[in-house]
Amino acid sequence: MAFYTIKEAIRSGHRLKLWLAEGEYLVEPHLLGRNRSGKTLLRAFQLHGPDRPSKATPWKVFDLDSIQHAVEAGERFDNPRPGYKPNDSTMNGGIIERL
């Protein structure tokens, strides 16, 4: 299940490969939480993917329901990326795990 893989990757500081309908992503997971309606979300720094945001805003929120598969990429990262918000307002339903 993607949930436990993502949670452990945040805890251990490992990059993830995520597979969604639109393609494959390589991300650094930073925050796992829920929005007000209870949907589980991942905020991650996107390194590669089909719709990589601009360099100014490489952060992306993924709905866990849309993640088909998640595996650790075998690479670690040490520090939060610029723009990391440990108290992300998107996660107004509660934080599950954070970097």
Stockholm file with secondary structure:
# STOCKHOLM 1.0

chainA/1-99         MAFYTIKEAIRSGHRLKLWLAEGEYLVEPHLLGRNRSGKTLLRAFQLHGPDRPSKATPWKVFDLDSIQHAVEAGERFDNPRPGYKPNDSTMNGGIIERL
#=GR chainA/1-99 SS CHHHHHHHHHHHTEEEEEEETTEEEEEEEEEEEECTTCCEEEEEEEEECTTCCCTTCCEEEEEGGGCCEEEEEEEECCSCCTTCCTTCGGGTTEEEEEC
#=GC SS_cons        CHHHHHHHHHHHTEEEEEEETTEEEEEEEEEEEECTTCCEEEEEEEEECTTCCCTTCCEEEEEGGGCCEEEEEEEECCSCCTTCCTTCGGGTTEEEEEC
//
